[in-house]
Amino acid sequence: MGNAVHRFFLEGRRLSDRPSSLSPTCRSARAWTYQKPQSFRIRHNQANLLCFPYRGTLQPLAARKRRFSRIGTRSKKNRVGWCACRVHCTLRVLYALACRELATRDPKLGKLIERTGPFTLRVASSQSPFQALVESIVYQQLHGKAAATIHRRLLASFEPLCQPQGLAHPDPQHLLDCPNEQLRTAGLSHNKSLALRDLAAKTLDGTVPTLARIRRMSDEAIIEHLTQVRGIGRWTVEMLLIFRLGRPNVLPVDDYGVRKGFALTFQKLKPTQKVTPDLLPKADVMQKRAQRWQPWCSVASWYLWRACDLAAKKLPKT
């Protein structure tokens, strides 16, 4: 994004491209501030969009702590306007912005975006890292329906313990204390049972961070922490970053779908052609091209997955 905000038209209003619209604390690729007419301000910090209205503006969380010293005896109505809200519509604004930037910087990717249509990824951000990784381990190397059945059986086996405590998901201590027979009955292999127990132990000792803590960590720090768990590799963490945490700048160069979509879009791979390893791009080739996509590599990756769907005629051409 750089230190200047580019001009875009969204919902009939022009976003300013003045460098002054970037606050001094928002000059990194991880936090941006956009200035709209009538002092309409949005601060975006990764997927955490905490905004607080004040005099027609949306202010960051830090501003809330200073408000009472500023507003003094303001009316109760104005104070109610300060209540926190997680603004999902702002994500749509930013993703529309991302698609326009990607299309401008990379015309070939822009053609793919035009054929595919709007970016429709929905982030499941309510799960804790522990819960998301339990599901990831269960789903590894299995067909979706079979994995869903095993995951459902696993959760059902803990219902007698979870329901009295008002829990919808077993906690790490439940997994450590349960007998091996319970995991085998759910359909888990020996290796996956060991991986789940290691995940539970590393969650209790703090290696696997809480949801509140992980939202403040960088992508690489999250990868470094979570890959210490047995059975969790870089690809698994990258999927969590994209689909659970909504991180905007992740490029899973080892993902088969992303590599195939890259070959279809940029290397003239034909949809009817049999895909062999030598036809798929190497990581350094993808990373070089992805320099144009910063800081929206997750959005670009999503469209590369859609390129595979278009080739398989799973999506209507737009």
C-alpha positions as CSV (number, residue, x, y, z in Angstrom):
1,M,0.0,0.0,0.0
2,G,3.0,2.3,0.7
3,N,2.7,5.7,2.3
4,A,0.0,7.0,0.0
5,V,-3.6,6.0,-0.3
6,H,-4.7,5.2,-3.9
7,R,-7.9,6.7,-5.3
8,F,-10.8,4.3,-5.5
9,F,-14.5,4.8,-5.9
10,L,-16.8,2.8,-3.7
11,E,-20.4,3.3,-2.7
12,G,-20.4,6.6,-4.7
13,R,-17.8,8.2,-2.5
14,R,-14.2,9.0,-3.3
15,L,-11.5,7.9,-0.9
16,S,-8.8,10.6,-0.6
17,D,-5.3,9.9,-2.0
18,R,-3.6,12.5,0.1
19,P,-0.6,11.2,2.0
20,S,-1.8,13.2,5.1
21,S,-4.7,10.8,5.4
22,L,-2.3,8.2,6.8
23,S,-1.7,8.6,10.5
24,P,1.9,8.2,11.8
25,T,0.9,5.0,13.6
26,C,-0.6,3.4,10.5
27,R,2.3,3.5,8.0
28,S,3.0,-0.2,7.8
29,A,1.5,-2.9,5.5
30,R,-0.4,-4.2,8.5
31,A,-2.4,-1.1,9.4
32,W,-4.0,1.6,7.2
33,T,-6.2,4.6,7.7
34,Y,-8.4,5.9,4.9
35,Q,-9.9,9.4,4.9
36,K,-13.3,10.0,3.4
37,P,-15.2,13.2,2.9
38,Q,-16.9,14.5,6.0
39,S,-14.1,13.1,8.2
40,F,-15.2,9.5,7.8
41,R,-12.2,7.5,8.9
42,I,-11.6,3.8,9.0
43,R,-8.6,2.1,10.6
44,H,-7.9,-1.4,9.5
45,N,-5.4,-3.5,11.5
46,Q,-5.3,-7.0,9.8
47,A,-8.7,-8.6,10.5
48,N,-9.3,-6.6,13.7
49,L,-11.7,-3.8,12.8
50,L,-12.6,-2.1,16.1
51,C,-14.1,1.3,15.3
52,F,-15.7,3.9,17.6
53,P,-17.9,6.7,16.2
54,Y,-17.1,10.3,17.5
55,R,-18.3,13.4,15.7
56,G,-19.0,11.5,12.5
57,T,-15.7,9.6,12.5
58,L,-14.6,6.0,13.2
59,Q,-11.7,6.0,15.5
60,P,-9.3,3.3,16.6
61,L,-9.6,1.5,20.0
62,A,-6.9,3.6,21.6
63,A,-9.1,6.7,21.1
64,R,-11.8,5.2,23.3
65,K,-9.5,5.3,26.4
66,R,-9.1,9.1,26.0
67,R,-12.6,10.0,25.3
68,F,-13.9,10.9,28.8
69,S,-11.1,13.4,29.3
70,R,-12.0,15.0,25.9
71,I,-15.8,14.9,25.9
72,G,-16.4,16.0,29.5
73,T,-20.1,16.4,30.1
74,R,-21.2,15.3,26.6
75,S,-24.7,13.9,26.3
76,K,-25.6,10.3,27.1
77,K,-26.6,9.9,23.5
78,N,-23.1,10.7,22.3
79,R,-21.5,8.4,24.8
80,V,-23.7,5.5,23.7
81,G,-22.3,6.1,20.2
82,W,-18.9,5.0,21.4
83,C,-19.9,1.4,21.9
84,A,-17.5,-1.0,20.2
85,C,-18.5,-2.8,17.1
86,R,-16.6,-5.2,14.8
87,V,-17.4,-3.8,11.4
88,H,-17.7,-6.7,8.9
89,C,-18.8,-4.3,6.1
90,T,-15.3,-2.7,6.4
91,L,-13.8,-6.0,5.4
92,R,-15.8,-5.9,2.2
93,V,-14.6,-2.4,1.5
94,L,-11.0,-3.5,1.9
95,Y,-11.4,-6.6,-0.2
96,A,-13.0,-4.5,-3.0
97,L,-10.0,-2.2,-2.6
98,A,-7.6,-5.2,-2.8
99,C,-9.2,-6.5,-6.0
100,R,-8.9,-3.2,-7.7
101,E,-5.2,-2.9,-6.6
102,L,-4.4,-6.4,-7.8
103,A,-6.1,-5.9,-11.1
104,T,-4.1,-2.7,-11.7
105,R,-0.8,-4.1,-10.7
106,D,-1.2,-7.5,-12.5
107,P,-3.4,-7.3,-15.6
108,K,-3.4,-11.1,-16.0
109,L,-4.6,-11.6,-12.5
110,G,-7.1,-8.8,-13.2
111,K,-8.6,-10.9,-16.0
112,L,-9.0,-13.9,-13.6
113,I,-10.7,-11.6,-11.1
114,E,-13.1,-10.4,-13.8
115,R,-14.0,-13.9,-14.9
116,T,-14.4,-15.2,-11.3
117,G,-16.4,-12.3,-9.9
118,P,-16.5,-10.8,-6.3
119,F,-14.3,-12.0,-3.5
120,T,-16.6,-14.0,-1.3
121,L,-14.3,-15.6,1.3
122,R,-15.9,-15.8,4.8
123,V,-13.6,-15.9,7.7
124,A,-14.6,-18.2,10.6
125,S,-12.9,-16.1,13.3
126,S,-14.9,-17.3,16.3
127,Q,-12.9,-20.5,16.8
128,S,-9.9,-20.6,19.1
129,P,-6.5,-21.7,17.7
130,F,-6.9,-24.9,19.7
131,Q,-10.3,-25.7,18.2
132,A,-9.3,-24.8,14.7
133,L,-6.1,-27.0,14.9
134,V,-8.1,-30.0,16.3
135,E,-10.3,-29.8,13.2
136,S,-7.2,-29.4,10.9
137,I,-5.6,-32.5,12.4
138,V,-8.8,-34.6,12.0
139,Y,-9.2,-33.5,8.4
140,Q,-5.6,-34.2,7.3
141,Q,-5.3,-36.7,4.4
142,L,-9.0,-37.5,4.5
143,H,-12.0,-36.9,2.2
144,G,-14.1,-34.0,3.5
145,K,-17.2,-36.1,4.3
146,A,-15.3,-38.8,6.1
147,A,-13.3,-36.2,8.1
148,A,-16.5,-34.4,9.1
149,T,-18.0,-37.6,10.4
150,I,-14.9,-38.4,12.5
151,H,-14.8,-34.8,13.8
152,R,-18.5,-35.0,14.7
153,R,-18.0,-38.3,16.6
154,L,-15.0,-36.9,18.4
155,L,-17.0,-33.9,19.7
156,A,-20.0,-36.1,20.6
157,S,-17.8,-38.3,22.7
158,F,-17.0,-35.4,25.0
159,E,-20.6,-34.1,25.4
160,P,-21.1,-35.7,28.8
161,L,-18.1,-33.7,30.1
162,C,-18.8,-30.5,28.1
163,Q,-22.5,-30.0,28.6
164,P,-22.5,-29.6,32.4
165,Q,-19.8,-26.9,31.9
166,G,-21.7,-25.2,29.1
167,L,-18.9,-26.0,26.6
168,A,-19.5,-26.7,22.9
169,H,-16.0,-28.0,22.4
170,P,-13.7,-30.1,24.6
171,D,-10.8,-28.1,26.2
172,P,-7.2,-29.2,26.1
173,Q,-7.4,-30.9,29.5
174,H,-10.3,-33.1,28.3
175,L,-8.2,-34.4,25.4
176,L,-5.2,-35.1,27.7
177,D,-7.4,-37.0,30.2
178,C,-9.5,-39.1,27.8
179,P,-8.6,-42.8,27.2
180,N,-7.0,-43.9,23.9
181,E,-10.1,-46.1,23.2
182,Q,-12.3,-43.0,23.1
183,L,-10.2,-41.5,20.3
184,R,-10.0,-44.8,18.4
185,T,-13.8,-45.2,18.6
186,A,-14.2,-41.8,17.0
187,G,-12.1,-43.0,14.0
188,L,-8.8,-41.4,14.7
189,S,-5.5,-43.1,13.8
190,H,-2.7,-43.6,16.3
191,N,-0.7,-40.8,14.8
192,K,-3.6,-38.3,14.9
193,S,-4.3,-39.3,18.5
194,L,-0.7,-38.4,19.4
195,A,-0.9,-35.2,17.5
196,L,-4.1,-34.2,19.3
197,R,-2.6,-34.9,22.7
198,D,0.6,-32.9,21.8
199,L,-1.6,-30.0,20.7
200,A,-3.5,-30.1,24.0
201,A,-0.3,-30.2,26.0
202,K,1.3,-27.3,24.0
203,T,-1.9,-25.3,24.4
204,L,-1.8,-25.7,28.2
205,D,1.9,-24.7,28.3
206,G,1.3,-21.6,26.2
207,T,3.1,-22.7,23.0
208,V,-0.3,-22.5,21.2
209,P,-1.5,-19.0,21.9
210,T,-5.0,-17.9,22.8
211,L,-7.3,-16.2,20.2
212,A,-6.7,-12.8,21.8
213,R,-3.0,-13.3,21.8
214,I,-2.7,-14.7,18.3
215,R,-4.5,-11.7,16.8
216,R,-1.7,-9.5,18.0
217,M,1.1,-11.8,16.6
218,S,2.7,-11.5,13.1
219,D,2.2,-14.2,10.5
220,E,5.7,-15.6,10.9
221,A,5.5,-15.7,14.7
222,I,2.3,-17.7,14.5
223,I,3.9,-20.1,12.0
224,E,6.9,-20.5,14.3
225,H,4.8,-21.3,17.3
226,L,2.2,-23.6,15.8
227,T,4.6,-25.7,13.7
228,Q,6.1,-26.9,17.0
229,V,3.0,-29.1,17.4
230,R,3.2,-32.7,16.2
231,G,1.5,-33.1,12.9
232,I,1.2,-29.3,12.2
233,G,3.2,-28.1,9.2
234,R,3.5,-24.7,7.6
235,W,0.7,-25.3,5.1
236,T,-1.8,-26.1,7.9
237,V,-0.9,-22.8,9.7
238,E,-1.2,-20.9,6.4
239,M,-4.7,-22.2,6.0
240,L,-5.5,-21.1,9.6
241,L,-4.1,-17.6,8.8
242,I,-6.3,-17.2,5.7
243,F,-9.5,-18.9,6.7
244,R,-9.6,-18.4,10.5
245,L,-7.7,-15.2,11.1
246,G,-8.4,-13.4,7.9
247,R,-4.8,-12.4,7.4
248,P,-4.5,-10.5,4.0
249,N,-0.9,-11.3,3.0
250,V,-0.4,-15.1,3.0
251,L,0.8,-17.0,-0.1
252,P,0.8,-20.8,0.4
253,V,3.4,-21.7,-2.2
254,D,3.3,-25.4,-1.3
255,D,-0.5,-25.6,-1.9
256,Y,-1.3,-27.7,-5.0
257,G,-4.4,-25.7,-5.9
258,V,-2.5,-22.4,-5.7
259,R,0.3,-23.8,-7.8
260,K,-2.1,-25.2,-10.4
261,G,-4.0,-22.0,-10.5
262,F,-0.8,-20.0,-11.0
263,A,0.2,-22.3,-13.9
264,L,-3.3,-21.9,-15.5
265,T,-3.2,-18.1,-15.1
266,F,0.4,-17.2,-15.8
267,Q,2.1,-20.2,-17.5
268,K,-0.4,-21.1,-20.2
269,L,-1.3,-24.5,-18.7
270,K,-4.4,-25.7,-20.6
271,P,-7.5,-26.8,-18.5
272,T,-7.5,-30.1,-20.4
273,Q,-3.8,-30.8,-20.0
274,K,-2.7,-33.5,-17.6
275,V,-0.8,-31.8,-14.7
276,T,2.6,-33.2,-14.0
277,P,5.1,-31.9,-11.3
278,D,7.3,-30.3,-14.0
279,L,4.4,-28.1,-15.2
280,L,3.8,-26.6,-11.7
281,P,5.7,-23.4,-10.7
282,K,8.5,-23.4,-8.2
283,A,8.2,-21.4,-5.0
284,D,10.7,-18.8,-6.1
285,V,8.8,-18.1,-9.3
286,M,5.6,-17.6,-7.4
287,Q,7.2,-15.4,-4.8
288,K,8.8,-13.2,-7.5
289,R,5.4,-12.6,-9.2
290,A,3.7,-12.1,-5.8
291,Q,5.8,-9.0,-5.1
292,R,3.2,-7.2,-7.2
293,W,0.4,-8.5,-4.9
294,Q,1.7,-7.1,-1.6
295,P,-0.1,-6.8,0.8
296,W,-3.0,-8.8,-0.7
297,C,-1.5,-12.2,-1.3
298,S,-4.3,-14.0,0.5
299,V,-6.8,-12.5,-1.9
300,A,-4.6,-13.4,-4.9
301,S,-4.4,-17.0,-3.6
302,W,-8.1,-17.2,-3.3
303,Y,-8.5,-16.3,-6.9
304,L,-5.9,-18.8,-7.9
305,W,-8.0,-21.5,-6.2
306,R,-10.9,-20.2,-8.2
307,A,-8.9,-20.6,-11.4
308,C,-8.9,-24.3,-10.8
309,D,-12.6,-24.3,-10.3
310,L,-13.1,-22.4,-13.6
311,A,-10.8,-24.9,-15.4
312,A,-13.0,-27.7,-13.9
313,K,-16.1,-25.8,-14.9
314,K,-17.3,-25.6,-11.3
315,L,-17.8,-21.8,-11.5
316,P,-20.0,-19.9,-14.0
317,K,-17.9,-17.6,-16.2
318,T,-18.8,-13.9,-15.5
